[in-house]
Amino acid sequence: MKDFETDTIERGICNFSQCGCAKLHVTDWLSDIKSTVPTQDIIEVRFKNTRKDYYVNVNNLKLQVGDLVAVEANPGHDIGIVSLMGELVNEQMKKHKVTLVNGELRKIYRKAKQVDIDKWKEAIAQEHQTMIRSRQITADLKLDMKIGDVEYQGDKTKAIFYYIADGRVDFRQLIKILAETFRIRIEMKQIGARQEAGRIGGIGPCGRELCCATWMSNFVSVTTNAARYQEISLNPQKLAGQCGKLKCCLNFEVDTYIDAQKDFPPNHIPLETEVGTYVFFKADIFNRKYWYTLRGNSPSPQVEIPVEMVKEIQQLNRKGKKPEKIIVGSTVNVKNELDTFHNVVGQEDLTRFDRPKSRSRKKKRHQKRTSNRKPDTQ
């Protein structure tokens, strides 16, 4: 049993019923609520990595989360793990794409037998070698595509090849060669860089598992405007995720920032005063404050101005008036900040003991030893 658990974990479809370690795992928070409305017994079944689908329990099998089942496929049958049952399945079907055959859901045939499990394990063992060989064939054909993963069907009659490509690829010759090489039915499925990251999984810079591998099923386009609204520095290395695209989490709070800035004045307009011209430096959105610096002075103190006061000054400037001075809550002197800054990180540097010690320090220690040494007495 231990080898089977290891294989399924590596394949991304852990068979533990309540561990919650599977990708896109869903906690059934409606498990203790019984519905009075009779509904069709629909079961959510998960396969390799992030692939899920929904099937009808036509034979009224007594199933529970974590059971291995043989389900209808085209052609033959596939082996999957029951991941969700009950009322929450209907809600999940609204989020995920459901496969229909002639307008109906596919069926669950039976609980997986030992013969089905053995054949399934053989298919799992062949996936990695098949992926490596298919990549070699793709390189020989000089196709502009990357095969990221291979998933065998439970009965070993079909394999799904997941690939990434920037444009359209004519892989008709590739399918012929793959079918002749592996003697199976070939299905090519194109995925994006975010879907590939979700299938592979990993840890993000936040220290948590990737959102695309844990709970995200729909991917929305992310633009640099989301970073601009949140006053985030446009650093490609910081904004890009492990997939090489902009991080999906940039969209999580952007609506809150947009709502908070609805009544904010434009920040590209300088503020004219009798003292001088103040230009925008940065914004504290949720505290509704702008920071300005005086043009021409270097370094210049940063002036904190409430948003309402910025509106008033801009209105005066439109009328051709300039306020004598800006009454502010606080100022920050850049020079003082630089003077009081101390780099304490280097004191705890792991390589500090590898640096050669200075000779002057050794000389001082030698002089200290000789001065403390007592004179010889006869």
Secondary structure as GFF3:
##gff-version 3
##sequence-region A 1 378
A	DSSP	alpha_helix	2	11	.	.	.	ID=ss1
A	DSSP	beta_strand	42	46	.	.	.	ID=ss2
A	DSSP	beta_strand	52	56	.	.	.	ID=ss3
A	DSSP	beta_strand	68	72	.	.	.	ID=ss4
A	DSSP	beta_strand	77	84	.	.	.	ID=ss5
A	DSSP	alpha_helix	88	95	.	.	.	ID=ss6
A	DSSP	beta_strand	100	101	.	.	.	ID=ss7
A	DSSP	beta_strand	104	111	.	.	.	ID=ss8
A	DSSP	alpha_helix	114	141	.	.	.	ID=ss9
A	DSSP	beta_strand	146	152	.	.	.	ID=ss10
A	DSSP	beta_strand	158	164	.	.	.	ID=ss11
A	DSSP	alpha_helix	172	182	.	.	.	ID=ss12
A	DSSP	beta_strand	185	190	.	.	.	ID=ss13
A	DSSP	alpha_helix	193	200	.	.	.	ID=ss14
A	DSSP	alpha_helix	211	214	.	.	.	ID=ss15
A	DSSP	alpha_helix	224	229	.	.	.	ID=ss16
A	DSSP	alpha_helix	236	239	.	.	.	ID=ss17
A	DSSP	three_ten_helix	248	251	.	.	.	ID=ss18
A	DSSP	alpha_helix	254	260	.	.	.	ID=ss19
A	DSSP	beta_strand	271	272	.	.	.	ID=ss20
A	DSSP	beta_strand	277	284	.	.	.	ID=ss21
A	DSSP	beta_strand	289	294	.	.	.	ID=ss22
A	DSSP	beta_strand	302	306	.	.	.	ID=ss23
A	DSSP	alpha_helix	307	318	.	.	.	ID=ss24
A	DSSP	beta_strand	331	332	.	.	.	ID=ss25
A	DSSP	alpha_helix	334	339	.	.	.	ID=ss26
A	DSSP	three_ten_helix	346	348	.	.	.	ID=ss27
A	DSSP	three_ten_helix	352	354	.	.	.	ID=ss28
A	DSSP	alpha_helix	359	372	.	.	.	ID=ss29
###
